[in-house]
């Protein structure tokens, strides 16, 4: 259950649409079950991450082709007009203890700011950051899931970390 939620959030950060994110996660799970059911269980998490990232990339490729055709016939309206998703709607905070409302409000504001910072990152930096620090993959596993070198993963993560820190500092959030 936790794997699905985390995969859903990754897809949400990437595509910014709840239904599309659910479709992407479902497609990735079907591909994993269909093509790799004979693999050892230890290999499945990394394979799933790779399949998920490739499915997200495929989505963007299809969108690029579609947008080429639709922009020829559309009224060039802003993409932001169509977005109705709010990350705070799906944010699930799991805490075993009761906390006071002030602390909860501050934490929710900080989490919202972090999600805003993540959204502003370029896709590859966001992908590297989420895989390394959220999914806790090591550099080699992240490089494998992203289909790039380990040096690229380190560069993307470093840039993402600095961008997020600067964004949070501008919002008055210090570590």
For each residue, the residues with C-beta under 8 A, 3 or more apart:
1: 4 5
2: 5 6
3: 6 7 45 48
4: 1 7 8 25 29
5: 1 2 8 9 92
6: 2 3 9 10 134 135
7: 3 4 10 11 25 28 29 48 52
8: 4 5 11 12 21 22 25 90
9: 5 6 12 13 90
10: 6 7 13 14 52 56 130 134 135
11: 7 8 14 15 20 21 22 24 25 52 56
12: 8 9 15 16 17 18 21 85 87 90
13: 9 10 16 115 118 119 126 130
14: 10 11 21 24 56 59 123 126 127
15: 11 12 20 21 24 56 59
16: 12 13 83 85 119
17: 12 20 21 83 85
18: 12 21 22 85 90
19: 22 23
20: 11 15 17 23 24 59
21: 8 11 12 14 15 17 18 24 25
22: 8 11 18 19 25 26
23: 19 20 26 27
24: 11 14 15 20 21 27 28 52 55 56 59
25: 4 7 8 11 21 22 28 29 52
26: 22 23 29 30
27: 23 24 30 31 55
28: 7 24 25 31 32 48 51 52 55
29: 4 7 25 26 32 33 48
30: 26 27 33 34
31: 27 28 34 35 51 55
32: 28 29 35 36 44 47 48 51
33: 29 30 36 37
34: 30 31 37
35: 31 32
36: 32 33 39 43 44 47
37: 33 34
38:
39: 36 43 44 47
40: 43 44
41: 44
42: 45
43: 36 39 40 46 47
44: 32 36 39 40 41 47 48
45: 3 42 48 49
46: 43 49 50 137 141 144 145
47: 32 36 39 43 44 50 51
48: 3 7 28 29 32 44 45 51 52
49: 45 46 52 53 131 135 137 141 145
50: 46 47 53 54 144 145 147
51: 28 31 32 47 48 54 55
52: 7 10 11 24 25 28 48 49 55 56
53: 49 50 56 57 127 131 145 146 147
54: 50 51 57 58 147
55: 24 27 28 31 51 52 58 59
56: 10 11 14 15 24 52 53 59 60 127
57: 53 54 60 61
58: 54 55 61 62
59: 14 15 20 24 55 56 62 63
60: 56 57 63 64 123
61: 57 58 64 65
62: 58 59 65 66
63: 59 60 66 67
64: 60 61 67 68
65: 61 62 68 69
66: 62 63 69 70
67: 63 64 70 71
68: 64 65 71 72
69: 65 66 72 73
70: 66 67 73 74
71: 67 68 74 76
72: 68 69
73: 69 70
74: 70 71 77
75:
76: 71
77: 74 81 82
78: 81
79: 82 83
80: 83
81: 77 78
82: 77 79
83: 16 17 79 80
84:
85: 12 16 17 18 89
86: 89
87: 12 90 91 112 115 119
88: 91 108 112
89: 85 86
90: 8 9 12 18 87
91: 87 88 108 111 112 115
92: 5
93: 107 108 111
94:
95: 99
96:
97:
98:
99: 95 103 104 107
100: 103 104
101: 104 105
102: 105 106
103: 99 100 106 107
104: 99 100 101 107 108
105: 101 102 108 109
106: 102 103 109 110
107: 93 99 103 104 110 111
108: 88 91 93 104 105 111 112
109: 105 106 112 113
110: 106 107 113 114 168 173
111: 91 93 107 108 114 115
112: 87 88 91 108 109 115 116
113: 109 110 116 117 167 168 171 173
114: 110 111 117 118 164 168
115: 13 87 91 111 112 118 119
116: 112 113 119 120 167
117: 113 114 120 121 163 164 167 168
118: 13 114 115 121 126 129 130 164
119: 13 16 87 115 116 126
120: 116 117 163 167
121: 117 118 125 126 129 160 163 164
122: 125 126
123: 14 60 126 127
124: 127 128 146 148 156
125: 121 122 128 129 156 157 159 160 163
126: 13 14 118 119 121 122 123 129 130 160
127: 14 53 56 123 124 130 131 146 156
128: 124 125 131 132 142 146 152 153 156 157 160
129: 118 121 125 126 132 133 134 156 157 160 161 164
130: 10 13 118 126 127 133 134 135
131: 49 53 127 128 134 135 137 141 142 145 146
132: 128 129 135 136 137 138 139 142 153 157
133: 129 130 136 157
134: 6 10 129 130 131
135: 6 10 49 130 131 132
136: 132 133
137: 46 49 131 132 141 142 145
138: 132 141 142
139: 132 142 143 150 153 154
140: 143 144 150
141: 46 49 131 137 138 144 145
142: 128 131 132 137 138 139 145 146 153
143: 139 140 146 147 148 149 150 152 153
144: 46 50 140 141 147
145: 46 49 50 53 131 137 141 142
146: 53 124 127 128 131 142 143 152 153
147: 50 53 54 143 144
148: 124 143 152 153
149: 143 152 153
150: 139 140 143 153 154
151: 154 155
152: 128 143 146 148 149 155 156
153: 128 132 139 142 143 146 148 149 150 156 157
154: 139 150 151 157 158
155: 151 152 158 159
156: 124 125 127 128 129 152 153 159 160
157: 125 128 129 132 133 153 154 160 161
158: 154 155 161 162
159: 125 155 156 162 163
160: 121 125 126 128 129 156 157 163 164
161: 129 157 158 164 165
162: 158 159 165 166
163: 117 120 121 125 159 160 166 167
164: 114 117 118 121 129 160 161 167 168
165: 161 162 168 169 175
166: 162 163 169 170
167: 113 116 117 120 163 164 170 171
168: 110 113 114 117 164 165 171 173 174
169: 165 166 172 173 174
170: 166 167
171: 113 167 168
172: 169
173: 110 113 168 169
174: 168 169
175: 165
